[in-house]
């Protein structure tokens, strides 16, 4: 734990990113993402699709699916209707 950190707040934490996106996109699309070097994703800030490089996917693949205990109190805020990061992801983390 960090000595000056009293706690953390997680907002719809994207745990299990690699697994969830493989399920959502399908194995063919994930392989195309790697092969083509990018995949278009809707960027809400820009209000248009932009290419997301496959280096992003590679960086996520080395992360643990679910992180360990942060060592400080943790609050999770997560909407039940979230279809990008299902609430079950946060519920599973909180139950662990």
C-alpha positions as CSV (number, residue, x, y, z in Angstrom):
1,X,0.0,0.0,0.0
2,X,1.1,3.6,-0.6
3,X,1.6,5.4,2.7
4,X,-0.3,8.6,1.6
5,X,-3.2,6.8,0.0
6,X,-6.3,6.6,2.1
7,X,-8.3,4.6,-0.5
8,X,-9.3,4.3,-4.1
9,X,-12.5,4.7,-6.1
10,X,-13.0,2.6,-9.2
11,X,-15.6,3.6,-11.8
12,X,-16.7,0.7,-14.0
13,X,-13.2,-0.9,-13.8
14,X,-12.3,-2.7,-17.0
15,X,-11.0,-5.9,-15.4
16,X,-10.7,-8.8,-17.7
17,X,-10.3,-6.5,-20.8
18,X,-8.7,-9.1,-23.0
19,X,-11.2,-11.8,-22.3
20,X,-14.2,-9.5,-22.6
21,X,-13.1,-8.0,-25.9
22,X,-12.4,-11.4,-27.4
23,X,-15.9,-12.5,-26.4
24,X,-17.4,-9.2,-27.7
25,X,-15.5,-9.0,-31.0
26,X,-15.0,-12.7,-31.7
27,X,-11.7,-14.4,-32.4
28,X,-11.7,-13.4,-36.1
29,X,-11.9,-9.7,-35.3
30,X,-9.2,-9.9,-32.6
31,X,-6.8,-11.6,-35.1
32,X,-7.7,-9.0,-37.7
33,X,-6.9,-6.3,-35.1
34,X,-3.4,-7.8,-34.6
35,X,-2.9,-8.4,-38.4
36,X,-4.0,-5.0,-39.5
37,X,-2.3,-3.1,-36.7
38,X,-5.4,-1.3,-35.7
39,X,-9.2,-1.6,-35.3
40,X,-11.7,1.3,-35.5
41,X,-13.4,2.1,-32.2
42,X,-15.9,4.9,-31.5
43,X,-14.2,7.7,-29.6
44,X,-16.8,9.5,-27.5
45,X,-14.7,12.6,-27.0
46,X,-14.2,13.0,-30.7
47,X,-17.7,11.7,-31.6
48,X,-16.3,9.5,-34.4
49,X,-14.5,6.3,-35.0
50,X,-10.7,6.3,-34.7
51,X,-8.2,3.5,-35.1
52,X,-6.9,1.9,-31.9
53,X,-3.5,0.3,-32.4
54,X,-2.9,-3.3,-31.7
55,X,-0.1,-2.2,-29.3
56,X,-3.0,-1.3,-26.9
57,X,-4.3,-4.9,-27.1
58,X,-0.8,-6.3,-26.5
59,X,-0.3,-4.0,-23.5
60,X,-3.6,-5.3,-22.0
61,X,-2.7,-8.9,-22.6
62,X,0.1,-8.7,-20.0
63,X,-2.1,-7.3,-17.3
64,X,-3.8,-9.7,-14.8
65,X,-7.4,-10.4,-15.6
66,X,-8.3,-9.2,-12.1
67,X,-5.8,-7.3,-9.9
68,X,-5.0,-8.3,-6.4
69,X,-5.9,-6.6,-3.2
70,X,-5.0,-2.9,-3.5
71,X,-4.1,-2.8,0.2
72,X,-6.4,0.2,0.9
73,X,-10.1,0.6,1.1
74,X,-11.8,0.4,-2.3
75,X,-15.2,1.8,-3.5
76,X,-16.6,0.7,-6.8
77,X,-19.2,2.7,-8.7
78,X,-20.7,0.7,-11.5
79,X,-24.0,1.0,-13.4
80,X,-26.1,-2.2,-13.7
81,X,-27.0,-1.4,-17.3
82,X,-23.4,-1.1,-18.5
83,X,-22.9,-3.2,-21.6
84,X,-19.3,-2.3,-22.2
85,X,-18.0,-3.4,-18.8
86,X,-20.7,-5.7,-17.2
87,X,-21.5,-5.1,-13.6
88,X,-20.7,-8.8,-12.9
89,X,-17.0,-7.9,-13.3
90,X,-17.1,-5.5,-10.4
91,X,-19.3,-7.8,-8.3
92,X,-16.8,-10.6,-8.7
93,X,-13.9,-8.4,-7.7
94,X,-15.8,-7.1,-4.6
95,X,-16.7,-10.7,-3.6
96,X,-13.1,-11.9,-3.8
